[in-house]
């Protein structure tokens, strides 16, 4: 089963909550800012993600989508 993570980069405020709850520590803040001047969260290597959705659940702006195929 493949896990697909999508971060709505331009809506992310870079709060870091998703980073703090990822059990595998896969998330990070990007080095470049989005259109609003925030460093958005991302998952550089989603191959180790098992789709627990902790990141999506804690995101106050609901910018993370997880799909399992």
mmCIF file as Biopython writes it, N, C-alpha, C and O atoms, coordinates in Angstrom:
data_model
#
loop_
_atom_site.group_PDB
_atom_site.id
_atom_site.type_symbol
_atom_site.label_atom_id
_atom_site.label_alt_id
_atom_site.label_comp_id
_atom_site.label_asym_id
_atom_site.label_entity_id
_atom_site.label_seq_id
_atom_site.pdbx_PDB_ins_code
_atom_site.Cartn_x
_atom_site.Cartn_y
_atom_site.Cartn_z
_atom_site.occupancy
_atom_site.B_iso_or_equiv
_atom_site.auth_seq_id
_atom_site.auth_asym_id
_atom_site.pdbx_PDB_model_num
ATOM 1   N N  . UNK A ? 1  ? 0.839  -1.176 0.000  1.0 0.0 1  A 1 
ATOM 2   C CA . UNK A ? 1  ? 0.000  0.000  0.000  1.0 0.0 1  A 1 
ATOM 3   C C  . UNK A ? 1  ? 0.890  1.248  0.000  1.0 0.0 1  A 1 
ATOM 4   O O  . UNK A ? 1  ? 1.800  1.379  0.819  1.0 0.0 1  A 1 
ATOM 5   N N  . UNK A ? 2  ? 0.614  2.136  -0.914 1.0 0.0 2  A 1 
ATOM 6   C CA . UNK A ? 2  ? 1.371  3.391  -1.009 1.0 0.0 2  A 1 
ATOM 7   C C  . UNK A ? 2  ? 0.639  4.495  -0.247 1.0 0.0 2  A 1 
ATOM 8   O O  . UNK A ? 2  ? -0.589 4.573  -0.250 1.0 0.0 2  A 1 
ATOM 9   N N  . UNK A ? 3  ? 1.425  5.337  0.399  1.0 0.0 3  A 1 
ATOM 10  C CA . UNK A ? 3  ? 0.884  6.475  1.141  1.0 0.0 3  A 1 
ATOM 11  C C  . UNK A ? 3  ? 1.279  7.749  0.396  1.0 0.0 3  A 1 
ATOM 12  O O  . UNK A ? 3  ? 2.448  7.948  0.064  1.0 0.0 3  A 1 
ATOM 13  N N  . UNK A ? 4  ? 0.303  8.601  0.139  1.0 0.0 4  A 1 
ATOM 14  C CA . UNK A ? 4  ? 0.562  9.880  -0.524 1.0 0.0 4  A 1 
ATOM 15  C C  . UNK A ? 4  ? 0.211  11.013 0.428  1.0 0.0 4  A 1 
ATOM 16  O O  . UNK A ? 4  ? -0.914 11.098 0.922  1.0 0.0 4  A 1 
ATOM 17  N N  . UNK A ? 5  ? 1.178  11.875 0.678  1.0 0.0 5  A 1 
ATOM 18  C CA . UNK A ? 5  ? 0.959  13.047 1.525  1.0 0.0 5  A 1 
ATOM 19  C C  . UNK A ? 5  ? 0.946  14.280 0.645  1.0 0.0 5  A 1 
ATOM 20  O O  . UNK A ? 5  ? 1.771  14.425 -0.257 1.0 0.0 5  A 1 
ATOM 21  N N  . UNK A ? 6  ? 0.006  15.164 0.916  1.0 0.0 6  A 1 
ATOM 22  C CA . UNK A ? 6  ? -0.024 16.436 0.197  1.0 0.0 6  A 1 
ATOM 23  C C  . UNK A ? 6  ? -0.154 17.556 1.212  1.0 0.0 6  A 1 
ATOM 24  O O  . UNK A ? 6  ? -1.034 17.528 2.074  1.0 0.0 6  A 1 
ATOM 25  N N  . UNK A ? 7  ? 0.726  18.543 1.107  1.0 0.0 7  A 1 
ATOM 26  C CA . UNK A ? 7  ? 0.694  19.718 1.963  1.0 0.0 7  A 1 
ATOM 27  C C  . UNK A ? 7  ? 0.309  20.909 1.098  1.0 0.0 7  A 1 
ATOM 28  O O  . UNK A ? 7  ? 0.960  21.174 0.087  1.0 0.0 7  A 1 
ATOM 29  N N  . UNK A ? 8  ? -0.730 21.622 1.477  1.0 0.0 8  A 1 
ATOM 30  C CA . UNK A ? 8  ? -1.107 22.835 0.755  1.0 0.0 8  A 1 
ATOM 31  C C  . UNK A ? 8  ? -0.125 23.923 1.194  1.0 0.0 8  A 1 
ATOM 32  O O  . UNK A ? 8  ? -0.384 24.681 2.128  1.0 0.0 8  A 1 
ATOM 33  N N  . UNK A ? 9  ? 0.981  23.974 0.509  1.0 0.0 9  A 1 
ATOM 34  C CA . UNK A ? 9  ? 2.144  24.776 0.890  1.0 0.0 9  A 1 
ATOM 35  C C  . UNK A ? 9  ? 1.810  26.249 1.089  1.0 0.0 9  A 1 
ATOM 36  O O  . UNK A ? 9  ? 2.354  26.883 1.993  1.0 0.0 9  A 1 
ATOM 37  N N  . UNK A ? 10 ? 0.933  26.803 0.271  1.0 0.0 10 A 1 
ATOM 38  C CA . UNK A ? 10 ? 0.638  28.232 0.371  1.0 0.0 10 A 1 
ATOM 39  C C  . UNK A ? 10 ? -0.319 28.573 1.521  1.0 0.0 10 A 1 
ATOM 40  O O  . UNK A ? 10 ? -0.449 29.742 1.884  1.0 0.0 10 A 1 
ATOM 41  N N  . UNK A ? 11 ? -0.982 27.578 2.091  1.0 0.0 11 A 1 
ATOM 42  C CA . UNK A ? 11 ? -1.853 27.817 3.250  1.0 0.0 11 A 1 
ATOM 43  C C  . UNK A ? 11 ? -1.172 27.488 4.574  1.0 0.0 11 A 1 
ATOM 44  O O  . UNK A ? 11 ? -1.681 27.848 5.636  1.0 0.0 11 A 1 
ATOM 45  N N  . UNK A ? 12 ? -0.040 26.815 4.525  1.0 0.0 12 A 1 
ATOM 46  C CA . UNK A ? 12 ? 0.674  26.422 5.744  1.0 0.0 12 A 1 
ATOM 47  C C  . UNK A ? 12 ? 1.299  27.642 6.411  1.0 0.0 12 A 1 
ATOM 48  O O  . UNK A ? 12 ? 1.896  28.490 5.747  1.0 0.0 12 A 1 
ATOM 49  N N  . UNK A ? 13 ? 1.153  27.721 7.742  1.0 0.0 13 A 1 
ATOM 50  C CA . UNK A ? 13 ? 1.710  28.835 8.510  1.0 0.0 13 A 1 
ATOM 51  C C  . UNK A ? 13 ? 3.000  28.456 9.230  1.0 0.0 13 A 1 
ATOM 52  O O  . UNK A ? 13 ? 3.557  29.259 9.978  1.0 0.0 13 A 1 
ATOM 53  N N  . UNK A ? 14 ? 3.477  27.219 9.002  1.0 0.0 14 A 1 
ATOM 54  C CA . UNK A ? 14 ? 4.742  26.798 9.587  1.0 0.0 14 A 1 
ATOM 55  C C  . UNK A ? 14 ? 4.736  26.697 11.098 1.0 0.0 14 A 1 
ATOM 56  O O  . UNK A ? 14 ? 5.764  26.937 11.732 1.0 0.0 14 A 1 
ATOM 57  N N  . UNK A ? 15 ? 3.609  26.348 11.692 1.0 0.0 15 A 1 
ATOM 58  C CA . UNK A ? 15 ? 3.514  26.287 13.159 1.0 0.0 15 A 1 
ATOM 59  C C  . UNK A ? 15 ? 4.328  25.136 13.747 1.0 0.0 15 A 1 
ATOM 60  O O  . UNK A ? 15 ? 4.761  25.209 14.897 1.0 0.0 15 A 1 
ATOM 61  N N  . UNK A ? 16 ? 4.538  24.081 12.971 1.0 0.0 16 A 1 
ATOM 62  C CA . UNK A ? 16 ? 5.356  22.960 13.424 1.0 0.0 16 A 1 
ATOM 63  C C  . UNK A ? 16 ? 4.629  21.910 14.242 1.0 0.0 16 A 1 
ATOM 64  O O  . UNK A ? 16 ? 5.255  20.955 14.702 1.0 0.0 16 A 1 
ATOM 65  N N  . UNK A ? 17 ? 3.321  22.058 14.436 1.0 0.0 17 A 1 
ATOM 66  C CA . UNK A ? 17 ? 2.580  21.060 15.208 1.0 0.0 17 A 1 
ATOM 67  C C  . UNK A ? 17 ? 2.664  19.679 14.560 1.0 0.0 17 A 1 
ATOM 68  O O  . UNK A ? 17 ? 2.843  18.677 15.252 1.0 0.0 17 A 1 
ATOM 69  N N  . UNK A ? 18 ? 2.538  19.626 13.260 1.0 0.0 18 A 1 
ATOM 70  C CA . UNK A ? 18 ? 2.604  18.336 12.563 1.0 0.0 18 A 1 
ATOM 71  C C  . UNK A ? 18 ? 3.974  17.677 12.759 1.0 0.0 18 A 1 
ATOM 72  O O  . UNK A ? 18 ? 4.074  16.460 12.914 1.0 0.0 18 A 1 
ATOM 73  N N  . UNK A ? 19 ? 5.005  18.489 12.748 1.0 0.0 19 A 1 
ATOM 74  C CA . UNK A ? 19 ? 6.366  17.975 12.930 1.0 0.0 19 A 1 
ATOM 75  C C  . UNK A ? 19 ? 6.506  17.353 14.316 1.0 0.0 19 A 1 
ATOM 76  O O  . UNK A ? 19 ? 7.149  16.316 14.475 1.0 0.0 19 A 1 
ATOM 77  N N  . UNK A ? 20 ? 5.908  17.984 15.304 1.0 0.0 20 A 1 
ATOM 78  C CA . UNK A ? 20 ? 6.050  17.512 16.686 1.0 0.0 20 A 1 
ATOM 79  C C  . UNK A ? 20 ? 5.317  16.198 16.958 1.0 0.0 20 A 1 
ATOM 80  O O  . UNK A ? 20 ? 5.692  15.478 17.883 1.0 0.0 20 A 1 
ATOM 81  N N  . UNK A ? 21 ? 4.282  15.865 16.177 1.0 0.0 21 A 1 
ATOM 82  C CA . UNK A ? 21 ? 3.520  14.643 16.445 1.0 0.0 21 A 1 
ATOM 83  C C  . UNK A ? 21 ? 3.856  13.470 15.541 1.0 0.0 21 A 1 
ATOM 84  O O  . UNK A ? 21 ? 3.364  12.364 15.766 1.0 0.0 21 A 1 
ATOM 85  N N  . UNK A ? 22 ? 4.668  13.681 14.541 1.0 0.0 22 A 1 
ATOM 86  C CA . UNK A ? 22 ? 5.017  12.588 13.616 1.0 0.0 22 A 1 
ATOM 87  C C  . UNK A ? 22 ? 5.842  11.545 14.368 1.0 0.0 22 A 1 
ATOM 88  O O  . UNK A ? 22 ? 6.949  11.844 14.815 1.0 0.0 22 A 1 
ATOM 89  N N  . UNK A ? 23 ? 5.317  10.318 14.515 1.0 0.0 23 A 1 
ATOM 90  C CA . UNK A ? 23 ? 6.035  9.304  15.282 1.0 0.0 23 A 1 
ATOM 91  C C  . UNK A ? 23 ? 7.350  8.874  14.637 1.0 0.0 23 A 1 
ATOM 92  O O  . UNK A ? 23 ? 8.247  8.385  15.324 1.0 0.0 23 A 1 
ATOM 93  N N  . UNK A ? 24 ? 7.467  9.052  13.342 1.0 0.0 24 A 1 
ATOM 94  C CA . UNK A ? 24 ? 8.694  8.665  12.642 1.0 0.0 24 A 1 
ATOM 95  C C  . UNK A ? 24 ? 9.608  9.846  12.329 1.0 0.0 24 A 1 
ATOM 96  O O  . UNK A ? 24 ? 10.654 9.681  11.703 1.0 0.0 24 A 1 
ATOM 97  N N  . UNK A ? 25 ? 9.207  11.037 12.768 1.0 0.0 25 A 1 
ATOM 98  C CA . UNK A ? 25 ? 10.017 12.256 12.570 1.0 0.0 25 A 1 
ATOM 99  C C  . UNK A ? 25 ? 10.368 12.472 11.096 1.0 0.0 25 A 1 
ATOM 100 O O  . UNK A ? 25 ? 11.522 12.728 10.754 1.0 0.0 25 A 1 
ATOM 101 N N  . UNK A ? 26 ? 9.365  12.366 10.236 1.0 0.0 26 A 1 
ATOM 102 C CA . UNK A ? 26 ? 9.566  12.489 8.786  1.0 0.0 26 A 1 
ATOM 103 C C  . UNK A ? 26 ? 9.331  13.896 8.257  1.0 0.0 26 A 1 
ATOM 104 O O  . UNK A ? 26 ? 9.730  14.209 7.135  1.0 0.0 26 A 1 
ATOM 105 N N  . UNK A ? 27 ? 8.695  14.741 9.044  1.0 0.0 27 A 1 
ATOM 106 C CA . UNK A ? 27 ? 8.316  16.066 8.563  1.0 0.0 27 A 1 
ATOM 107 C C  . UNK A ? 27 ? 9.351  17.118 8.942  1.0 0.0 27 A 1 
ATOM 108 O O  . UNK A ? 27 ? 10.073 16.986 9.931  1.0 0.0 27 A 1 
ATOM 109 N N  . UNK A ? 28 ? 9.399  18.149 8.138  1.0 0.0 28 A 1 
ATOM 110 C CA . UNK A ? 28 ? 10.343 19.237 8.358  1.0 0.0 28 A 1 
ATOM 111 C C  . UNK A ? 28 ? 9.762  20.534 7.814  1.0 0.0 28 A 1 
ATOM 112 O O  . UNK A ? 28 ? 8.790  20.513 7.059  1.0 0.0 28 A 1 
ATOM 113 N N  . UNK A ? 29 ? 10.348 21.652 8.192  1.0 0.0 29 A 1 
ATOM 114 C CA . UNK A ? 29 ? 9.976  22.927 7.579  1.0 0.0 29 A 1 
ATOM 115 C C  . UNK A ? 29 ? 10.893 23.169 6.394  1.0 0.0 29 A 1 
ATOM 116 O O  . UNK A ? 29 ? 12.104 22.960 6.477  1.0 0.0 29 A 1 
ATOM 117 N N  . UNK A ? 30 ? 10.308 23.608 5.297  1.0 0.0 30 A 1 
ATOM 118 C CA . UNK A ? 30 ? 11.103 23.906 4.101  1.0 0.0 30 A 1 
ATOM 119 C C  . UNK A ? 30 ? 12.006 25.110 4.351  1.0 0.0 30 A 1 
ATOM 120 O O  . UNK A ? 30 ? 11.746 25.917 5.244  1.0 0.0 30 A 1 
ATOM 121 N N  . UNK A ? 31 ? 13.042 25.222 3.577  1.0 0.0 31 A 1 
ATOM 122 C CA . UNK A ? 31 ? 13.975 26.348 3.700  1.0 0.0 31 A 1 
ATOM 123 C C  . UNK A ? 31 ? 13.466 27.603 2.999  1.0 0.0 31 A 1 
ATOM 124 O O  . UNK A ? 31 ? 13.907 28.709 3.312  1.0 0.0 31 A 1 
ATOM 125 N N  . UNK A ? 32 ? 12.552 27.442 2.064  1.0 0.0 32 A 1 
ATOM 126 C CA . UNK A ? 32 ? 12.031 28.591 1.328  1.0 0.0 32 A 1 
ATOM 127 C C  . UNK A ? 32 ? 10.621 28.929 1.805  1.0 0.0 32 A 1 
ATOM 128 O O  . UNK A ? 32 ? 9.863  28.049 2.211  1.0 0.0 32 A 1 
ATOM 129 N N  . UNK A ? 33 ? 10.292 30.182 1.752  1.0 0.0 33 A 1 
ATOM 130 C CA . UNK A ? 33 ? 8.992  30.660 2.225  1.0 0.0 33 A 1 
ATOM 131 C C  . UNK A ? 33 ? 7.905  30.463 1.168  1.0 0.0 33 A 1 
ATOM 132 O O  . UNK A ? 33 ? 8.178  30.408 -0.031 1.0 0.0 33 A 1 
ATOM 133 N N  . UNK A ? 34 ? 6.671  30.359 1.647  1.0 0.0 34 A 1 
ATOM 134 C CA . UNK A ? 34 ? 5.532  30.301 0.736  1.0 0.0 34 A 1 
ATOM 135 C C  . UNK A ? 34 ? 5.094  31.724 0.383  1.0 0.0 34 A 1 
ATOM 136 O O  . UNK A ? 34 ? 5.786  32.687 0.715  1.0 0.0 34 A 1 
ATOM 137 N N  . UNK A ? 35 ? 3.953  31.858 -0.286 1.0 0.0 35 A 1 
ATOM 138 C CA . UNK A ? 35 ? 3.497  33.180 -0.735 1.0 0.0 35 A 1 
ATOM 139 C C  . UNK A ? 35 ? 3.172  34.133 0.413  1.0 0.0 35 A 1 
ATOM 140 O O  . UNK A ? 35 ? 3.130  35.349 0.224  1.0 0.0 35 A 1 
ATOM 141 N N  . UNK A ? 36 ? 2.945  33.578 1.600  1.0 0.0 36 A 1 
ATOM 142 C CA . UNK A ? 36 ? 2.628  34.404 2.768  1.0 0.0 36 A 1 
ATOM 143 C C  . UNK A ? 36 ? 3.839  34.673 3.655  1.0 0.0 36 A 1 
ATOM 144 O O  . UNK A ? 36 ? 3.716  35.310 4.701  1.0 0.0 36 A 1 
ATOM 145 N N  . UNK A ? 37 ? 4.997  34.193 3.242  1.0 0.0 37 A 1 
ATOM 146 C CA . UNK A ? 37 ? 6.219  34.441 3.990  1.0 0.0 37 A 1 
ATOM 147 C C  . UNK A ? 37 ? 6.539  33.427 5.074  1.0 0.0 37 A 1 
ATOM 148 O O  . UNK A ? 37 ? 7.477  33.622 5.846  1.0 0.0 37 A 1 
ATOM 149 N N  . UNK A ? 38 ? 5.761  32.332 5.142  1.0 0.0 38 A 1 
ATOM 150 C CA . UNK A ? 38 ? 5.998  31.287 6.139  1.0 0.0 38 A 1 
ATOM 151 C C  . UNK A ? 38 ? 6.821  30.155 5.516  1.0 0.0 38 A 1 
ATOM 152 O O  . UNK A ? 38 ? 6.771  29.923 4.308  1.0 0.0 38 A 1 
ATOM 153 N N  . UNK A ? 39 ? 7.573  29.465 6.361  1.0 0.0 39 A 1 
ATOM 154 C CA . UNK A ? 39 ? 8.268  28.254 5.923  1.0 0.0 39 A 1 
ATOM 155 C C  . UNK A ? 39 ? 7.309  27.086 6.126  1.0 0.0 39 A 1 
ATOM 156 O O  . UNK A ? 39 ? 7.063  26.682 7.262  1.0 0.0 39 A 1 
ATOM 157 N N  . UNK A ? 40 ? 6.767  26.541 5.047  1.0 0.0 40 A 1 
ATOM 158 C CA . UNK A ? 40 ? 5.764  25.486 5.175  1.0 0.0 40 A 1 
ATOM 159 C C  . UNK A ? 40 ? 6.366  24.129 5.542  1.0 0.0 40 A 1 
ATOM 160 O O  . UNK A ? 40 ? 7.540  23.857 5.290  1.0 0.0 40 A 1 
ATOM 161 N N  . UNK A ? 41 ? 5.538  23.302 6.135  1.0 0.0 41 A 1 
ATOM 162 C CA . UNK A ? 41 ? 5.930  21.934 6.457  1.0 0.0 41 A 1 
ATOM 163 C C  . UNK A ? 41 ? 5.891  21.081 5.199  1.0 0.0 41 A 1 
ATOM 164 O O  . UNK A ? 41 ? 5.145  21.362 4.260  1.0 0.0 41 A 1 
ATOM 165 N N  . UNK A ? 42 ? 6.702  20.043 5.199  1.0 0.0 42 A 1 
ATOM 166 C CA . UNK A ? 42 ? 6.707  19.095 4.088  1.0 0.0 42 A 1 
ATOM 167 C C  . UNK A ? 42 ? 7.251  17.763 4.576  1.0 0.0 42 A 1 
ATOM 168 O O  . UNK A ? 42 ? 7.769  17.650 5.688  1.0 0.0 42 A 1 
ATOM 169 N N  . UNK A ? 43 ? 7.124  16.771 3.729  1.0 0.0 43 A 1 
ATOM 170 C CA . UNK A ? 43 ? 7.654  15.440 4.011  1.0 0.0 43 A 1 
ATOM 171 C C  . UNK A ? 43 ? 8.581  15.078 2.854  1.0 0.0 43 A 1 
ATOM 172 O O  . UNK A ? 43 ? 8.127  14.567 1.830  1.0 0.0 43 A 1 
ATOM 173 N N  . UNK A ? 44 ? 9.873  15.340 3.012  1.0 0.0 44 A 1 
ATOM 174 C CA . UNK A ? 44 ? 10.819 15.095 1.921  1.0 0.0 44 A 1 
ATOM 175 C C  . UNK A ? 44 ? 10.862 13.647 1.444  1.0 0.0 44 A 1 
ATOM 176 O O  . UNK A ? 44 ? 11.141 13.393 0.272  1.0 0.0 44 A 1 
ATOM 177 N N  . UNK A ? 45 ? 10.590 12.693 2.336  1.0 0.0 45 A 1 
ATOM 178 C CA . UNK A ? 45 ? 10.634 11.279 1.960  1.0 0.0 45 A 1 
ATOM 179 C C  . UNK A ? 45 ? 9.449  10.558 2.589  1.0 0.0 45 A 1 
ATOM 180 O O  . UNK A ? 45 ? 9.527  10.086 3.723  1.0 0.0 45 A 1 
ATOM 181 N N  . UNK A ? 46 ? 8.368  10.479 1.853  1.0 0.0 46 A 1 
ATOM 182 C CA . UNK A ? 46 ? 7.146  9.866  2.372  1.0 0.0 46 A 1 
ATOM 183 C C  . UNK A ? 46 ? 7.187  8.337  2.312  1.0 0.0 46 A 1 
ATOM 184 O O  . UNK A ? 46 ? 6.225  7.689  2.723  1.0 0.0 46 A 1 
ATOM 185 N N  . UNK A ? 47 ? 8.252  7.758  1.824  1.0 0.0 47 A 1 
ATOM 186 C CA . UNK A ? 47 ? 8.317  6.297  1.692  1.0 0.0 47 A 1 
ATOM 187 C C  . UNK A ? 47 ? 8.282  5.580  3.041  1.0 0.0 47 A 1 
ATOM 188 O O  . UNK A ? 47 ? 7.915  4.407  3.101  1.0 0.0 47 A 1 
ATOM 189 N N  . UNK A ? 48 ? 8.656  6.263  4.120  1.0 0.0 48 A 1 
ATOM 190 C CA . UNK A ? 48 ? 8.618  5.651  5.447  1.0 0.0 48 A 1 
ATOM 191 C C  . UNK A ? 48 ? 7.354  5.998  6.227  1.0 0.0 48 A 1 
ATOM 192 O O  . UNK A ? 48 ? 7.198  5.570  7.371  1.0 0.0 48 A 1 
ATOM 193 N N  . UNK A ? 49 ? 6.458  6.762  5.629  1.0 0.0 49 A 1 
ATOM 194 C CA . UNK A ? 49 ? 5.201  7.123  6.278  1.0 0.0 49 A 1 
ATOM 195 C C  . UNK A ? 49 ? 4.269  5.913  6.266  1.0 0.0 49 A 1 
ATOM 196 O O  . UNK A ? 49 ? 4.131  5.240  5.245  1.0 0.0 49 A 1 
ATOM 197 N N  . UNK A ? 50 ? 3.630  5.641  7.405  1.0 0.0 50 A 1 
ATOM 198 C CA . UNK A ? 50 ? 2.681  4.525  7.454  1.0 0.0 50 A 1 
ATOM 199 C C  . UNK A ? 50 ? 1.231  5.011  7.526  1.0 0.0 50 A 1 
ATOM 200 O O  . UNK A ? 50 ? 0.320  4.213  7.747  1.0 0.0 50 A 1 
ATOM 201 N N  . UNK A ? 51 ? 1.018  6.306  7.343  1.0 0.0 51 A 1 
ATOM 202 C CA . UNK A ? 51 ? -0.332 6.848  7.222  1.0 0.0 51 A 1 
ATOM 203 C C  . UNK A ? 51 ? -1.122 6.947  8.500  1.0 0.0 51 A 1 
ATOM 204 O O  . UNK A ? 51 ? -2.339 6.764  8.479  1.0 0.0 51 A 1 
ATOM 205 N N  . UNK A ? 52 ? -0.472 7.230  9.619  1.0 0.0 52 A 1 
ATOM 206 C CA . UNK A ? 52 ? -1.180 7.328  10.900 1.0 0.0 52 A 1 
ATOM 207 C C  . UNK A ? 52 ? -2.095 8.550  10.950 1.0 0.0 52 A 1 
ATOM 208 O O  . UNK A ? 52 ? -3.048 8.580  11.729 1.0 0.0 52 A 1 
ATOM 209 N N  . UNK A ? 53 ? -1.811 9.550  10.129 1.0 0.0 53 A 1 
ATOM 210 C CA . UNK A ? 53 ? -2.608 10.778 10.010 1.0 0.0 53 A 1 
ATOM 211 C C  . UNK A ? 53 ? -2.529 11.691 11.228 1.0 0.0 53 A 1 
ATOM 212 O O  . UNK A ? 53 ? -3.348 12.600 11.362 1.0 0.0 53 A 1 
ATOM 213 N N  . UNK A ? 54 ? -1.579 11.476 12.105 1.0 0.0 54 A 1 
ATOM 214 C CA . UNK A ? 54 ? -1.415 12.366 13.264 1.0 0.0 54 A 1 
ATOM 215 C C  . UNK A ? 54 ? -1.175 13.799 12.818 1.0 0.0 54 A 1 
ATOM 216 O O  . UNK A ? 54 ? -1.696 14.738 13.421 1.0 0.0 54 A 1 
ATOM 217 N N  . UNK A ? 55 ? -0.397 13.968 11.775 1.0 0.0 55 A 1 
ATOM 218 C CA . UNK A ? 55 ? -0.086 15.304 11.264 1.0 0.0 55 A 1 
ATOM 219 C C  . UNK A ? 55 ? -1.350 16.014 10.768 1.0 0.0 55 A 1 
ATOM 220 O O  . UNK A ? 55 ? -1.578 17.184 11.078 1.0 0.0 55 A 1 
ATOM 221 N N  . UNK A ? 56 ? -2.156 15.298 10.004 1.0 0.0 56 A 1 
ATOM 222 C CA . UNK A ? 56 ? -3.381 15.887 9.454  1.0 0.0 56 A 1 
ATOM 223 C C  . UNK A ? 56 ? -4.384 16.219 10.553 1.0 0.0 56 A 1 
ATOM 224 O O  . UNK A ? 56 ? -5.081 17.230 10.477 1.0 0.0 56 A 1 
ATOM 225 N N  . UNK A ? 57 ? -4.456 15.375 11.566 1.0 0.0 57 A 1 
ATOM 226 C CA . UNK A ? 57 ? -5.412 15.592 12.657 1.0 0.0 57 A 1 
ATOM 227 C C  . UNK A ? 57 ? -5.065 16.820 13.494 1.0 0.0 57 A 1 
ATOM 228 O O  . UNK A ? 57 ? -5.961 17.532 13.947 1.0 0.0 57 A 1 
ATOM 229 N N  . UNK A ? 58 ? -3.781 17.074 13.702 1.0 0.0 58 A 1 
ATOM 230 C CA . UNK A ? 58 ? -3.384 18.182 14.576 1.0 0.0 58 A 1 
ATOM 231 C C  . UNK A ? 58 ? -3.293 19.520 13.840 1.0 0.0 58 A 1 
ATOM 232 O O  . UNK A ? 58 ? -3.264 20.571 14.481 1.0 0.0 58 A 1 
ATOM 233 N N  . UNK A ? 59 ? -3.246 19.498 12.526 1.0 0.0 59 A 1 
ATOM 234 C CA . UNK A ? 59 ? -3.082 20.730 11.747 1.0 0.0 59 A 1 
ATOM 235 C C  . UNK A ? 59 ? -4.285 21.661 11.946 1.0 0.0 59 A 1 
ATOM 236 O O  . UNK A ? 59 ? -5.411 21.300 11.601 1.0 0.0 59 A 1 
ATOM 237 N N  . UNK A ? 60 ? -4.051 22.856 12.500 1.0 0.0 60 A 1 
ATOM 238 C CA . UNK A ? 60 ? -5.167 23.775 12.765 1.0 0.0 60 A 1 
ATOM 239 C C  . UNK A ? 60 ? -5.803 24.351 11.499 1.0 0.0 60 A 1 
ATOM 240 O O  . UNK A ? 60 ? -6.927 24.851 11.538 1.0 0.0 60 A 1 
ATOM 241 N N  . UNK A ? 61 ? -5.089 24.280 10.386 1.0 0.0 61 A 1 
ATOM 242 C CA . UNK A ? 61 ? -5.613 24.832 9.135  1.0 0.0 61 A 1 
ATOM 243 C C  . UNK A ? 61 ? -5.997 23.760 8.115  1.0 0.0 61 A 1 
ATOM 244 O O  . UNK A ? 61 ? -6.354 24.086 6.983  1.0 0.0 61 A 1 
ATOM 245 N N  . UNK A ? 62 ? -5.926 22.501 8.501  1.0 0.0 62 A 1 
ATOM 246 C CA . UNK A ? 62 ? -6.300 21.367 7.640  1.0 0.0 62 A 1 
ATOM 247 C C  . UNK A ? 62 ? -5.630 21.430 6.264  1.0 0.0 62 A 1 
ATOM 248 O O  . UNK A ? 62 ? -6.299 21.319 5.237  1.0 0.0 62 A 1 
ATOM 249 N N  . UNK A ? 63 ? -4.328 21.605 6.252  1.0 0.0 63 A 1 
ATOM 250 C CA . UNK A ? 63 ? -3.621 21.729 4.975  1.0 0.0 63 A 1 
ATOM 251 C C  . UNK A ? 63 ? -2.992 20.419 4.522  1.0 0.0 63 A 1 
ATOM 252 O O  . UNK A ? 63 ? -2.393 20.363 3.448  1.0 0.0 63 A 1 
ATOM 253 N N  . UNK A ? 64 ? -3.121 19.352 5.333  1.0 0.0 64 A 1 
ATOM 254 C CA . UNK A ? 64 ? -2.481 18.076 5.013  1.0 0.0 64 A 1 
ATOM 255 C C  . UNK A ? 64 ? -3.531 17.064 4.595  1.0 0.0 64 A 1 
ATOM 256 O O  . UNK A ? 64 ? -4.522 16.846 5.292  1.0 0.0 64 A 1 
ATOM 257 N N  . UNK A ? 65 ? -3.294 16.451 3.444  1.0 0.0 65 A 1 
ATOM 258 C CA . UNK A ? 65 ? -4.168 15.397 2.933  1.0 0.0 65 A 1 
ATOM 259 C C  . UNK A ? 65 ? -3.345 14.119 2.838  1.0 0.0 65 A 1 
ATOM 260 O O  . UNK A ? 65 ? -2.223 14.125 2.332  1.0 0.0 65 A 1 
ATOM 261 N N  . UNK A ? 66 ? -3.916 13.025 3.329  1.0 0.0 66 A 1 
ATOM 262 C CA . UNK A ? 66 ? -3.253 11.726 3.258  1.0 0.0 66 A 1 
ATOM 263 C C  . UNK A ? 66 ? -4.155 10.780 2.490  1.0 0.0 66 A 1 
ATOM 264 O O  . UNK A ? 66 ? -5.353 10.680 2.752  1.0 0.0 66 A 1 
ATOM 265 N N  . UNK A ? 67 ? -3.551 10.089 1.534  1.0 0.0 67 A 1 
ATOM 266 C CA . UNK A ? 67 ? -4.291 9.122  0.739  1.0 0.0 67 A 1 
ATOM 267 C C  . UNK A ? 67 ? -3.541 7.796  0.751  1.0 0.0 67 A 1 
ATOM 268 O O  . UNK A ? 67 ? -2.323 7.762  0.579  1.0 0.0 67 A 1 
ATOM 269 N N  . UNK A ? 68 ? -4.263 6.724  0.953  1.0 0.0 68 A 1 
ATOM 270 C CA . UNK A ? 68 ? -3.663 5.385  0.913  1.0 0.0 68 A 1 
ATOM 271 C C  . UNK A ? 68 ? -4.174 4.666  -0.320 1.0 0.0 68 A 1 
ATOM 272 O O  . UNK A ? 68 ? -5.380 4.532  -0.527 1.0 0.0 68 A 1 
ATOM 273 N N  . UNK A ? 69 ? -3.234 4.203  -1.139 1.0 0.0 69 A 1 
ATOM 274 C CA . UNK A ? 69 ? -3.602 3.439  -2.349 1.0 0.0 69 A 1 
ATOM 275 C C  . UNK A ? 69 ? -3.067 2.035  -2.270 1.0 0.0 69 A 1 
ATOM 276 O O  . UNK A ? 69 ? -3.273 1.243  -3.190 1.0 0.0 69 A 1 
#
